[in-house]
Amino acid sequence: MPKLNDIYKPPRDLVLGMRLNERVPEADQLRQRAESVEILRRLKSQPGVILADEVGMGKTYVALAVAYSIATQSPKGPVILMVPPNLIDKWEQDLATFCELYLEGRRPLRREGATRKEMMDPGVIRFGIARHSVELMKLLDDAPRERCHLIFVGQGRCPAVRLINGYGSR
């Protein structure tokens, strides 16, 4: 089991910026790696970090690199990524591309419809999508060895999240 400080370092199978690929410019990969490492370093001593960059700079990949690093190395998991509800499908596609480009020997596996055997495969990144509060609670209720590494939660104009936050549905 990793030590607490180890969860704030990129794992070995995260090759972003370490093993360059031809699909993303080298400078972008190196910058994204540096940003990921810096965010992980800061999370050791502070509760959060704001990642704000211009469009097209790779914020999604940086966020996924940080989330992946913590989710796969911390026994507490999962990491919950709050995204606008209309972008959840895009984040799911971006996770697949992220795994293909920047992870060695890992592939995404959506919790919904997966078998127990598939969920136990060490080569998968288990993820779930919660568009409503009940779906989130179900994903959090899984046994630790089968629990999602990442959960995408729709945040914003999503009725379930409004109710969780105490806002009325009016």
Backbone as JSON Lines, residues from 0, in Angstrom:
{"i":0,"aa":"M","n":[0.85,-1.18,0.0],"ca":[0.0,0.0,0.0],"c":[0.89,1.24,0.0]}
{"i":1,"aa":"P","n":[0.59,2.22,-0.85],"ca":[1.41,3.41,-0.91],"c":[1.31,4.26,0.35]}
{"i":2,"aa":"K","n":[2.4,4.97,0.64],"ca":[2.38,5.92,1.74],"c":[1.56,7.13,1.33]}
{"i":3,"aa":"L","n":[1.06,7.87,2.3],"ca":[0.2,9.02,2.01],"c":[0.85,9.98,1.03]}
{"i":4,"aa":"N","n":[2.11,10.31,1.21],"ca":[2.77,11.26,0.31],"c":[2.96,10.7,-1.09]}
{"i":5,"aa":"D","n":[2.97,9.39,-1.24],"ca":[3.15,8.78,-2.56],"c":[1.96,9.02,-3.47]}
{"i":6,"aa":"I","n":[0.79,9.27,-2.91],"ca":[-0.38,9.48,-3.77],"c":[-0.31,10.82,-4.48]}
{"i":7,"aa":"Y","n":[0.6,11.68,-4.06],"ca":[0.74,12.99,-4.69],"c":[1.9,13.03,-5.69]}
{"i":8,"aa":"K","n":[2.24,11.88,-6.21],"ca":[3.25,11.77,-7.26],"c":[2.63,11.0,-8.42]}
{"i":9,"aa":"P","n":[3.01,11.33,-9.64],"ca":[2.46,10.56,-10.77],"c":[2.9,9.09,-10.69]}
{"i":10,"aa":"P","n":[1.98,8.17,-10.91],"ca":[2.36,6.76,-10.9],"c":[3.18,6.42,-12.14]}
{"i":11,"aa":"R","n":[3.88,5.31,-12.08],"ca":[4.76,4.9,-13.18],"c":[4.05,4.71,-14.51]}
{"i":12,"aa":"D","n":[2.81,4.25,-14.46],"ca":[2.11,3.99,-15.73],"c":[1.53,5.24,-16.37]}
{"i":13,"aa":"L","n":[1.67,6.41,-15.72],"ca":[1.27,7.68,-16.32],"c":[2.46,8.21,-17.12]}
{"i":14,"aa":"V","n":[2.4,8.03,-18.42],"ca":[3.55,8.37,-19.27],"c":[3.4,9.75,-19.93]}
{"i":15,"aa":"L","n":[2.42,10.53,-19.52],"ca":[2.25,11.89,-20.03],"c":[3.54,12.68,-19.84]}
{"i":16,"aa":"G","n":[4.11,13.16,-20.94],"ca":[5.33,13.94,-20.88],"c":[6.6,13.14,-20.68]}
{"i":17,"aa":"M","n":[6.47,11.83,-20.51],"ca":[7.63,10.97,-20.29],"c":[7.94,10.15,-21.54]}
{"i":18,"aa":"R","n":[6.9,9.64,-22.16],"ca":[7.04,8.91,-23.42],"c":[6.16,9.64,-24.42]}
{"i":19,"aa":"L","n":[6.8,10.45,-25.23],"ca":[6.06,11.34,-26.11],"c":[5.39,10.57,-27.24]}
{"i":20,"aa":"N","n":[4.23,11.08,-27.65],"ca":[3.52,10.48,-28.78],"c":[3.4,11.52,-29.89]}
{"i":21,"aa":"E","n":[3.06,11.05,-31.06],"ca":[3.03,11.91,-32.24],"c":[1.72,12.7,-32.38]}
{"i":22,"aa":"R","n":[0.71,12.35,-31.63],"ca":[-0.61,12.98,-31.8],"c":[-0.74,14.32,-31.09]}
{"i":23,"aa":"V","n":[0.1,14.57,-30.11],"ca":[0.04,15.81,-29.34],"c":[1.43,16.46,-29.39]}
{"i":24,"aa":"P","n":[1.51,17.77,-29.67],"ca":[2.82,18.42,-29.73],"c":[3.64,18.19,-28.46]}
{"i":25,"aa":"E","n":[4.92,17.98,-28.64],"ca":[5.83,17.69,-27.53],"c":[5.75,18.76,-26.44]}
{"i":26,"aa":"A","n":[5.75,20.02,-26.84],"ca":[5.71,21.11,-25.85],"c":[4.44,21.02,-24.99]}
{"i":27,"aa":"D","n":[3.32,20.66,-25.59],"ca":[2.07,20.52,-24.84],"c":[2.16,19.37,-23.84]}
{"i":28,"aa":"Q","n":[2.72,18.25,-24.26],"ca":[2.83,17.11,-23.36],"c":[3.74,17.43,-22.17]}
{"i":29,"aa":"L","n":[4.85,18.1,-22.44],"ca":[5.79,18.46,-21.36],"c":[5.14,19.46,-20.4]}
{"i":30,"aa":"R","n":[4.41,20.45,-20.93],"ca":[3.74,21.42,-20.08],"c":[2.65,20.75,-19.25]}
{"i":31,"aa":"Q","n":[1.87,19.87,-19.86],"ca":[0.81,19.19,-19.14],"c":[1.39,18.32,-18.02]}
{"i":32,"aa":"R","n":[2.5,17.67,-18.27],"ca":[3.16,16.87,-17.22],"c":[3.6,17.77,-16.08]}
{"i":33,"aa":"A","n":[4.24,18.89,-16.42],"ca":[4.72,19.81,-15.39],"c":[3.56,20.36,-14.57]}
{"i":34,"aa":"E","n":[2.46,20.71,-15.23],"ca":[1.29,21.21,-14.51],"c":[0.72,20.14,-13.59]}
{"i":35,"aa":"S","n":[0.65,18.91,-14.06],"ca":[0.12,17.8,-13.25],"c":[0.98,17.6,-12.0]}
{"i":36,"aa":"V","n":[2.28,17.58,-12.19],"ca":[3.21,17.38,-11.07],"c":[3.06,18.52,-10.06]}
{"i":37,"aa":"E","n":[2.95,19.74,-10.56],"ca":[2.82,20.9,-9.66],"c":[1.5,20.87,-8.9]}
{"i":38,"aa":"I","n":[0.43,20.52,-9.55],"ca":[-0.86,20.43,-8.86],"c":[-0.82,19.35,-7.79]}
{"i":39,"aa":"L","n":[-0.25,18.2,-8.11],"ca":[-0.12,17.13,-7.11],"c":[0.72,17.59,-5.93]}
{"i":40,"aa":"R","n":[1.79,18.32,-6.2],"ca":[2.66,18.83,-5.12],"c":[1.85,19.76,-4.21]}
{"i":41,"aa":"R","n":[1.06,20.65,-4.8],"ca":[0.29,21.59,-4.02],"c":[-0.82,20.9,-3.22]}
{"i":42,"aa":"L","n":[-1.4,19.85,-3.77],"ca":[-2.49,19.16,-3.07],"c":[-2.0,18.46,-1.8]}
{"i":43,"aa":"K","n":[-0.71,18.25,-1.69],"ca":[-0.16,17.67,-0.46],"c":[-0.42,18.57,0.74]}
{"i":44,"aa":"S","n":[-0.44,19.88,0.5],"ca":[-0.54,20.81,1.63],"c":[-1.73,21.75,1.57]}
{"i":45,"aa":"Q","n":[-2.54,21.67,0.54],"ca":[-3.73,22.53,0.47],"c":[-4.91,21.73,-0.07]}
{"i":46,"aa":"P","n":[-6.13,22.12,0.27],"ca":[-7.3,21.3,-0.08],"c":[-7.74,21.33,-1.53]}
{"i":47,"aa":"G","n":[-7.28,22.26,-2.31],"ca":[-7.71,22.33,-3.7],"c":[-6.82,23.24,-4.52]}
{"i":48,"aa":"V","n":[-7.0,23.16,-5.82],"ca":[-6.24,23.97,-6.76],"c":[-7.19,24.35,-7.88]}
{"i":49,"aa":"I","n":[-7.07,25.56,-8.36],"ca":[-7.86,25.99,-9.51],"c":[-6.98,25.88,-10.75]}
{"i":50,"aa":"L","n":[-7.46,25.14,-11.72],"ca":[-6.76,24.98,-12.99],"c":[-7.47,25.84,-14.02]}
{"i":51,"aa":"A","n":[-6.84,26.94,-14.39],"ca":[-7.45,27.87,-15.35],"c":[-6.44,28.14,-16.46]}
{"i":52,"aa":"D","n":[-6.79,27.76,-17.63],"ca":[-5.93,27.94,-18.79],"c":[-6.82,28.33,-19.96]}
{"i":53,"aa":"E","n":[-6.2,28.76,-21.02],"ca":[-6.96,29.11,-22.21],"c":[-7.51,27.85,-22.87]}
{"i":54,"aa":"V","n":[-8.51,28.03,-23.72],"ca":[-9.09,26.92,-24.47],"c":[-8.0,26.24,-25.3]}
{"i":55,"aa":"G","n":[-8.02,24.91,-25.29],"ca":[-7.08,24.16,-26.11],"c":[-5.74,23.87,-25.48]}
{"i":56,"aa":"M","n":[-5.58,24.2,-24.21],"ca":[-4.28,24.0,-23.54],"c":[-4.17,22.62,-22.88]}
{"i":57,"aa":"G","n":[-5.24,21.86,-22.88],"ca":[-5.17,20.52,-22.32],"c":[-5.57,20.41,-20.86]}
{"i":58,"aa":"K","n":[-6.45,21.29,-20.4],"ca":[-6.89,21.25,-19.0],"c":[-7.52,19.91,-18.65]}
{"i":59,"aa":"T","n":[-8.27,19.36,-19.58],"ca":[-8.94,18.08,-19.31],"c":[-7.91,16.99,-19.04]}
{"i":60,"aa":"Y","n":[-6.86,16.92,-19.85],"ca":[-5.83,15.9,-19.66],"c":[-5.06,16.12,-18.36]}
{"i":61,"aa":"V","n":[-4.8,17.38,-18.03],"ca":[-4.13,17.68,-16.76],"c":[-5.01,17.23,-15.59]}
{"i":62,"aa":"A","n":[-6.29,17.58,-15.66],"ca":[-7.22,17.19,-14.6],"c":[-7.31,15.66,-14.49]}
{"i":63,"aa":"L","n":[-7.38,14.98,-15.64],"ca":[-7.44,13.52,-15.62],"c":[-6.15,12.91,-15.08]}
{"i":64,"aa":"A","n":[-5.01,13.51,-15.4],"ca":[-3.73,13.01,-14.88],"c":[-3.69,13.12,-13.36]}
{"i":65,"aa":"V","n":[-4.14,14.24,-12.83],"ca":[-4.16,14.44,-11.37],"c":[-5.17,13.48,-10.74]}
{"i":66,"aa":"A","n":[-6.36,13.43,-11.29],"ca":[-7.4,12.55,-10.74],"c":[-6.95,11.09,-10.78]}
{"i":67,"aa":"Y","n":[-6.38,10.67,-11.9],"ca":[-5.9,9.3,-12.04],"c":[-4.82,8.99,-11.0]}
{"i":68,"aa":"S","n":[-3.88,9.92,-10.85],"ca":[-2.78,9.71,-9.91],"c":[-3.3,9.46,-8.5]}
{"i":69,"aa":"I","n":[-4.22,10.28,-8.07],"ca":[-4.75,10.14,-6.71],"c":[-5.68,8.94,-6.6]}
{"i":70,"aa":"A","n":[-6.55,8.78,-7.57],"ca":[-7.55,7.71,-7.5],"c":[-6.94,6.32,-7.48]}
{"i":71,"aa":"T","n":[-5.86,6.12,-8.2],"ca":[-5.27,4.78,-8.27],"c":[-4.25,4.52,-7.18]}
{"i":72,"aa":"Q","n":[-3.88,5.55,-6.43],"ca":[-2.87,5.35,-5.39],"c":[-3.4,5.55,-3.98]}
{"i":73,"aa":"S","n":[-4.6,6.08,-3.86],"ca":[-5.18,6.3,-2.54],"c":[-6.19,5.21,-2.22]}
{"i":74,"aa":"P","n":[-6.14,4.66,-1.04],"ca":[-7.13,3.65,-0.66],"c":[-8.49,4.27,-0.36]}
{"i":75,"aa":"K","n":[-8.57,5.58,-0.29],"ca":[-9.83,6.23,0.1],"c":[-10.79,6.39,-1.06]}
{"i":76,"aa":"G","n":[-10.33,6.59,-2.25],"ca":[-11.09,6.77,-3.48],"c":[-12.6,6.77,-3.32]}
{"i":77,"aa":"P","n":[-13.35,7.04,-4.3],"ca":[-12.95,7.46,-5.64],"c":[-12.71,8.97,-5.72]}
{"i":78,"aa":"V","n":[-12.22,9.4,-6.86],"ca":[-12.12,10.83,-7.13],"c":[-13.37,11.21,-7.92]}
{"i":79,"aa":"I","n":[-14.03,12.24,-7.45],"ca":[-15.25,12.71,-8.11],"c":[-14.92,13.95,-8.92]}
{"i":80,"aa":"L","n":[-15.24,13.89,-10.21],"ca":[-15.02,15.02,-11.1],"c":[-16.37,15.64,-11.4]}
{"i":81,"aa":"M","n":[-16.55,16.86,-10.99],"ca":[-17.81,17.57,-11.23],"c":[-17.67,18.34,-12.53]}
{"i":82,"aa":"V","n":[-18.53,18.01,-13.48],"ca":[-18.47,18.62,-14.8],"c":[-19.87,19.09,-15.2]}
{"i":83,"aa":"P","n":[-19.94,20.05,-16.11],"ca":[-21.28,20.44,-16.58],"c":[-22.0,19.23,-17.16]}
{"i":84,"aa":"P","n":[-23.28,19.06,-16.85],"ca":[-24.02,17.88,-17.31],"c":[-23.93,17.63,-18.81]}
{"i":85,"aa":"N","n":[-23.91,18.69,-19.58],"ca":[-23.87,18.53,-21.04],"c":[-22.48,18.13,-21.54]}
{"i":86,"aa":"L","n":[-21.47,18.08,-20.66],"ca":[-20.12,17.68,-21.07],"c":[-19.7,16.32,-20.54]}
{"i":87,"aa":"I","n":[-20.58,15.64,-19.82],"ca":[-20.22,14.33,-19.26],"c":[-19.8,13.36,-20.37]}
{"i":88,"aa":"D","n":[-20.55,13.3,-21.45],"ca":[-20.21,12.37,-22.54],"c":[-18.86,12.72,-23.15]}
{"i":89,"aa":"K","n":[-18.55,14.01,-23.24],"ca":[-17.26,14.43,-23.78],"c":[-16.13,13.99,-22.84]}
{"i":90,"aa":"W","n":[-16.33,14.14,-21.53],"ca":[-15.32,13.71,-20.57],"c":[-15.1,12.19,-20.66]}
{"i":91,"aa":"E","n":[-16.16,11.45,-20.9],"ca":[-16.02,10.0,-21.06],"c":[-15.15,9.7,-22.28]}
{"i":92,"aa":"Q","n":[-15.38,10.39,-23.38],"ca":[-14.56,10.21,-24.58],"c":[-13.12,10.65,-24.32]}
{"i":93,"aa":"D","n":[-12.96,11.77,-23.61],"ca":[-11.62,12.26,-23.3],"c":[-10.86,11.29,-22.39]}
{"i":94,"aa":"L","n":[-11.56,10.63,-21.49],"ca":[-10.91,9.62,-20.64],"c":[-10.37,8.49,-21.49]}
{"i":95,"aa":"A","n":[-11.15,8.05,-22.47],"ca":[-10.68,6.98,-23.37],"c":[-9.43,7.42,-24.13]}
{"i":96,"aa":"T","n":[-9.44,8.63,-24.64],"ca":[-8.27,9.15,-25.37],"c":[-7.09,9.31,-24.43]}
{"i":97,"aa":"F","n":[-7.33,9.82,-23.22],"ca":[-6.28,9.97,-22.22],"c":[-5.6,8.63,-21.93]}
{"i":98,"aa":"C","n":[-6.41,7.6,-21.72],"ca":[-5.85,6.26,-21.45],"c":[-5.01,5.78,-22.63]}
{"i":99,"aa":"E","n":[-5.51,5.98,-23.83],"ca":[-4.81,5.55,-25.04],"c":[-3.47,6.28,-25.2]}
{"i":100,"aa":"L","n":[-3.47,7.57,-24.94],"ca":[-2.27,8.38,-25.16],"c":[-1.27,8.35,-24.01]}
{"i":101,"aa":"Y","n":[-1.78,8.34,-22.78],"ca":[-0.91,8.65,-21.65],"c":[-0.82,7.61,-20.55]}
{"i":102,"aa":"L","n":[-1.5,6.49,-20.7],"ca":[-1.39,5.44,-19.68],"c":[-0.85,4.18,-20.33]}
{"i":103,"aa":"E","n":[0.02,3.55,-19.64],"ca":[0.61,2.31,-20.13],"c":[-0.16,1.12,-19.56]}
{"i":104,"aa":"G","n":[-0.79,0.36,-20.45],"ca":[-1.46,-0.86,-20.04],"c":[-2.76,-0.66,-19.29]}
{"i":105,"aa":"R","n":[-3.42,0.48,-19.47],"ca":[-4.69,0.72,-18.79],"c":[-5.74,1.15,-19.81]}
{"i":106,"aa":"R","n":[-6.97,0.75,-19.53],"ca":[-8.09,1.15,-20.39],"c":[-9.27,1.5,-19.5]}
{"i":107,"aa":"P","n":[-10.14,2.38,-19.97],"ca":[-11.3,2.75,-19.15],"c":[-12.37,1.67,-19.19]}
{"i":108,"aa":"L","n":[-13.07,1.5,-18.08],"ca":[-14.19,0.56,-18.01],"c":[-15.32,1.25,-17.26]}
{"i":109,"aa":"R","n":[-16.43,1.43,-17.97],"ca":[-17.59,2.06,-17.35],"c":[-18.28,1.05,-16.44]}
{"i":110,"aa":"R","n":[-18.57,1.47,-15.23],"ca":[-19.17,0.6,-14.21],"c":[-20.5,0.01,-14.67]}
{"i":111,"aa":"E","n":[-21.29,0.85,-15.29],"ca":[-22.61,0.43,-15.74],"c":[-22.48,-0.71,-16.76]}
{"i":112,"aa":"G","n":[-23.03,-1.85,-16.44],"ca":[-23.01,-2.98,-17.35],"c":[-21.77,-3.85,-17.28]}
{"i":113,"aa":"A","n":[-20.78,-3.48,-16.47],"ca":[-19.55,-4.27,-16.37],"c":[-19.77,-5.46,-15.44]}
{"i":114,"aa":"T","n":[-19.11,-6.56,-15.74],"ca":[-19.19,-7.73,-14.88],"c":[-18.21,-7.57,-13.71]}
{"i":115,"aa":"R","n":[-18.41,-8.37,-12.69],"ca":[-17.5,-8.33,-11.54],"c":[-16.08,-8.68,-11.98]}
{"i":116,"aa":"K","n":[-15.96,-9.66,-12.86],"ca":[-14.65,-10.06,-13.35],"c":[-13.95,-8.9,-14.07]}
{"i":117,"aa":"E","n":[-14.7,-8.18,-14.9],"ca":[-14.13,-7.02,-15.59],"c":[-13.71,-5.94,-14.59]}
{"i":118,"aa":"M","n":[-14.53,-5.74,-13.56],"ca":[-14.22,-4.71,-12.56],"c":[-12.95,-5.03,-11.78]}
{"i":119,"aa":"M","n":[-12.63,-6.3,-11.64],"ca":[-11.45,-6.71,-10.87],"c":[-10.17,-6.72,-11.71]}
{"i":120,"aa":"D","n":[-10.28,-6.52,-12.99],"ca":[-9.12,-6.52,-13.89],"c":[-8.18,-5.38,-13.51]}
{"i":121,"aa":"P","n":[-6.91,-5.67,-13.19],"ca":[-5.98,-4.61,-12.79],"c":[-5.62,-3.66,-13.94]}
{"i":122,"aa":"G","n":[-5.97,-4.0,-15.16],"ca":[-5.66,-3.15,-16.3],"c":[-6.74,-2.14,-16.64]}
{"i":123,"aa":"V","n":[-7.76,-2.03,-15.8],"ca":[-8.84,-1.09,-16.11],"c":[-8.84,0.08,-15.14]}
{"i":124,"aa":"I","n":[-9.34,1.19,-15.64],"ca":[-9.67,2.35,-14.82],"c":[-11.18,2.33,-14.72]}
{"i":125,"aa":"R","n":[-11.67,1.99,-13.55],"ca":[-13.12,1.91,-13.35],"c":[-13.69,3.33,-13.2]}
{"i":126,"aa":"F","n":[-14.74,3.6,-13.97],"ca":[-15.37,4.9,-13.84],"c":[-16.87,4.75,-13.92]}
{"i":127,"aa":"G","n":[-17.54,5.72,-13.33],"ca":[-18.99,5.74,-13.37],"c":[-19.47,7.13,-13.7]}
{"i":128,"aa":"I","n":[-20.72,7.2,-14.09],"ca":[-21.35,8.48,-14.41],"c":[-22.59,8.61,-13.55]}
{"i":129,"aa":"A","n":[-22.69,9.74,-12.86],"ca":[-23.84,10.0,-12.0],"c":[-24.52,11.28,-12.5]}
{"i":130,"aa":"R","n":[-25.65,11.09,-13.12],"ca":[-26.42,12.25,-13.58],"c":[-27.45,12.66,-12.53]}
{"i":131,"aa":"H","n":[-27.66,11.79,-11.54],"ca":[-28.61,12.07,-10.47],"c":[-28.0,11.61,-9.16]}
{"i":132,"aa":"S","n":[-28.46,12.16,-8.06],"ca":[-27.9,11.85,-6.75],"c":[-27.98,10.37,-6.4]}
{"i":133,"aa":"V","n":[-29.05,9.69,-6.79],"ca":[-29.2,8.27,-6.49],"c":[-28.09,7.47,-7.18]}
{"i":134,"aa":"E","n":[-27.78,7.84,-8.41],"ca":[-26.7,7.15,-9.13],"c":[-25.37,7.34,-8.42]}
{"i":135,"aa":"L","n":[-25.12,8.53,-7.9],"ca":[-23.88,8.78,-7.15],"c":[-23.82,7.9,-5.91]}
{"i":136,"aa":"M","n":[-24.9,7.83,-5.17],"ca":[-24.92,7.01,-3.95],"c":[-24.68,5.53,-4.27]}
{"i":137,"aa":"K","n":[-25.25,5.04,-5.36],"ca":[-25.04,3.65,-5.75],"c":[-23.57,3.39,-6.08]}
{"i":138,"aa":"L","n":[-22.95,4.34,-6.77],"ca":[-21.53,4.17,-7.14],"c":[-20.64,4.2,-5.9]}
{"i":139,"aa":"L","n":[-20.99,5.0,-4.92],"ca":[-20.19,5.08,-3.7],"c":[-20.39,3.87,-2.81]}
{"i":140,"aa":"D","n":[-21.46,3.11,-3.05],"ca":[-21.8,1.96,-2.21],"c":[-21.09,0.67,-2.62]}
{"i":141,"aa":"D","n":[-20.37,0.68,-3.74],"ca":[-19.67,-0.53,-4.18],"c":[-18.58,-0.92,-3.2]}
{"i":142,"aa":"A","n":[-18.26,-2.21,-3.17],"ca":[-17.16,-2.7,-2.34],"c":[-15.85,-2.04,-2.78]}
{"i":143,"aa":"P","n":[-14.93,-1.76,-1.85],"ca":[-13.7,-1.05,-2.19],"c":[-12.92,-1.64,-3.36]}
{"i":144,"aa":"R","n":[-12.85,-2.96,-3.49],"ca":[-12.07,-3.57,-4.58],"c":[-12.75,-3.44,-5.93]}
{"i":145,"aa":"E","n":[-14.04,-3.08,-5.94],"ca":[-14.78,-2.92,-7.18],"c":[-15.22,-1.48,-7.41]}
{"i":146,"aa":"R","n":[-14.96,-0.63,-6.46],"ca":[-15.41,0.76,-6.53],"c":[-14.73,1.48,-7.68]}
{"i":147,"aa":"C","n":[-15.43,2.42,-8.25],"ca":[-14.87,3.23,-9.34],"c":[-13.66,4.01,-8.86]}
{"i":148,"aa":"H","n":[-12.7,4.16,-9.75],"ca":[-11.58,5.06,-9.49],"c":[-12.05,6.5,-9.66]}
{"i":149,"aa":"L","n":[-12.84,6.72,-10.72],"ca":[-13.32,8.06,-11.08],"c":[-14.84,8.04,-11.22]}
{"i":150,"aa":"I","n":[-15.48,9.1,-10.76],"ca":[-16.91,9.27,-10.97],"c":[-17.14,10.66,-11.56]}
{"i":151,"aa":"F","n":[-17.8,10.69,-12.69],"ca":[-18.16,11.96,-13.31],"c":[-19.57,12.32,-12.83]}
{"i":152,"aa":"V","n":[-19.68,13.49,-12.21],"ca":[-20.96,13.95,-11.68],"c":[-21.35,15.23,-12.41]}
{"i":153,"aa":"G","n":[-22.56,15.25,-12.92],"ca":[-23.07,16.46,-13.57],"c":[-23.33,17.53,-12.54]}
{"i":154,"aa":"Q","n":[-22.7,18.68,-12.69],"ca":[-22.86,19.79,-11.76],"c":[-23.3,21.02,-12.54]}
{"i":155,"aa":"G","n":[-24.27,21.69,-12.03],"ca":[-24.75,22.89,-12.71],"c":[-26.26,22.87,-12.75]}
{"i":156,"aa":"R","n":[-26.8,22.85,-13.93],"ca":[-28.25,22.89,-14.08],"c":[-28.86,21.48,-14.01]}
{"i":157,"aa":"C","n":[-28.27,20.63,-13.23],"ca":[-28.75,19.26,-13.06],"c":[-29.7,19.21,-11.87]}
{"i":158,"aa":"P","n":[-30.96,18.77,-12.04],"ca":[-31.93,18.77,-10.94],"c":[-31.45,18.02,-9.71]}
{"i":159,"aa":"A","n":[-30.77,16.9,-9.88],"ca":[-30.33,16.12,-8.73],"c":[-29.32,16.9,-7.9]}
{"i":160,"aa":"V","n":[-28.4,17.58,-8.56],"ca":[-27.39,18.33,-7.84],"c":[-28.03,19.54,-7.16]}
{"i":161,"aa":"R","n":[-29.0,20.17,-7.8],"ca":[-29.68,21.3,-7.16],"c":[-30.32,20.83,-5.85]}
{"i":162,"aa":"L","n":[-30.91,19.65,-5.87],"ca":[-31.56,19.16,-4.65],"c":[-30.54,18.81,-3.59]}
{"i":163,"aa":"I","n":[-29.4,18.24,-3.98],"ca":[-28.35,17.92,-3.02],"c":[-27.86,19.2,-2.35]}
{"i":164,"aa":"N","n":[-27.73,20.24,-3.13],"ca":[-27.22,21.51,-2.61],"c":[-28.28,22.32,-1.87]}
{"i":165,"aa":"G","n":[-29.49,21.8,-1.79],"ca":[-30.52,22.47,-1.04],"c":[-31.33,23.47,-1.83]}
{"i":166,"aa":"Y","n":[-31.11,23.54,-3.11],"ca":[-31.88,24.44,-3.94],"c":[-33.17,23.77,-4.34]}
{"i":167,"aa":"G","n":[-34.21,24.52,-4.4],"ca":[-35.48,23.97,-4.83],"c":[-35.48,23.68,-6.31]}
{"i":168,"aa":"S","n":[-36.46,22.98,-6.79],"ca":[-36.54,22.64,-8.2],"c":[-37.31,23.69,-8.98]}
{"i":169,"aa":"R","n":[-37.62,24.79,-8.37],"ca":[-38.4,25.84,-9.03],"c":[-37.57,26.69,-9.93]}
